[in-house]
């Protein structure tokens, strides 16, 4: 296997169309100023207050959201309310909502122009409040503060939850756009990977070697020649069918690889052995089409073929919780575990086959996959893949 391990995965792309933080804050500030002007215009139009007093009153109600709005949106993104998180995120938002209301009222209380001064409550001398303990100024201040907080909450609480809902809606839209972008990238990368896989496996060099093998068998072993021709025909047919689908069942992918290995075994005779260790409960799992072929070809051509001794390629698949674990390993050029004792490093350059495989997995599964190249216990190189265990969708 002539590929270098590269455990780095591509960085997550910044969502297209995302605004800079300062621009988002500027747009939100303009929005709250427009809301303030709208409410002030309503109050002044009906003659309740002059324009200067109305705009001041509106800014006292809506102006604090210029500072608190981005904080609420940030907190909503950090602490989303979902089916798995609502038990602790919902109480946290309730506490945050109360804190925002209190902080907004506290910050605005520093201004001398207050709503209760602009619109004082009507005097009701005929109503007598029941006597309460404590000095009158303490009772009046506490009652005043409580009334101010309730008046502030009347508007601030709905606005807080509307901002939380807006943050969730934007996050959902961003995830949808990201999934759509990833799907488009996967489709484009899949087409390129299919063409690269076909070029790598079914190029003139491969066909030339296969036809030479068939020509050798025509007189020496006609039955073997016939079997090789049949295997090559099935391989070509399977490759063309696989181009039409993004995912196939693991059983179909394994069958395709077996036909490829039949041709290679005819070419290398007793120098090549292939062992399939596929767990039966994984045969229905979905895998990207032509996923195993580049890995198996690298194991045969670069892991077994260069050495004089016989070699073995192991193809394994098993469940690991809710994930499908696949491994393609070889014994190396020396034909056994002793090959790995000379050093554990893999001084290879990642070729086209594994590079395309890595790109396809990243596009299809993002951070939900793993692709690792390392020294195999058998002495050669091991390529391990983990993907979500799902049935085929196509």
C-alpha positions, 0 to 999 in steps of 0.5 A: 500500500503506497500511501501516506497516512494523513490524519488531518481532516478538512477544516469546516467551511465557513457558511457561505453568505455569513455576515461579519460580527460587526455588520450583524451588530450594526444591522441589529442596532438599526433594526432596534432604532427603527422599532423605537422610531415606529413606536414613538411615531404611534404615540406622538401621532395620537397626541399622547406625548410630544415627539421628543418625549415619545422617542425618549420613552421608546428608546428606554423600552427598545434601546437596551436591546442594541446591547442585550440582543446580541448577547441573547442570540449568542446564548441561544446558539451556545445553549440550544433547546432541543429534544436532548438538551431542553431539560437543562437548557430551558431552565438556563434560559428562564434564569437568563430571561429574568436576568436580562429583564432585571439588568435592562431595568437596572441600566435604564433606571440611571436615566432621569426621564422615566415612563412613570414621570411621563405618564404618572399613575392616576391618584386614587385618594379614596382607595386606602392601601392596607398597612404594611410593616416597614418605613413608608419610603421602603415600601414605596421604593420596593413597590415602585421597583416591582412595578417597573420590573413587571412593566419591563417584563411585559415587553422584554420577556416576549422579545427574549423568547422571540430572539431565542426562536430566531436564533434556533431558526437561523441555526436550523437554516444554516445546518440545512444549507450546510447539508445541502452544500455537503451533498453537492460536494459529495455528488461532485466528489463522487463523480470524480472519485468514480472516474478516478477509481475506474481509471486506477483499476480499469486503465489500459495498464490493468487491462494489458496485464489481465489480457497477458494473463489470459493469453498465458492461460489460453494454452497452458490452462484454458479453464483458467483463461475462461474464468479470468475472462468471465471475472473481467467481464463481471468486473466491468459490468459491476463498475458501470452499474456502480457509477449510477449510485452513490451508496450500495450495500456492503454485500454488493461492494464485497462481491465486486471486490471478490471479482477483482481479487479473482483476476489478481489471484490469477495473475499472482498465482500462489503469491496472493491470498485474500481473506474476507472476514465480514460479519453477517450483520454488516452485509446490509449496511450502506457504503459509498460505491467503489469504496473498497476497491482502491484500498484493496488494489493498494494492498495488493500492488504496493503491499504484496506484489513488490516482495518475493514471498507470498502475501495475504490481504485481509478485508474485514467488516464488523459492527461497533455500536452504531458504526460500521468498522471496515479494515483492509490490511496486508502482510507487507512485502516480507509476507508476515508480521516481521515486516513491521519490526523494522519500524512503525512509521509509514513513509509513504506519499498518499496517492490518488486512490486514498486521497479520493477516498478520504475526500469522499468520506469527508464530503459524505459524513463530515466529522461522523467518519474516521479514516486512519492509515497505520502499521498493521499487526500483520506486518504491512499497512492497515486502512481503517474506516468507520462510518455510520451504520445505515441502510442504503439510500440509493 
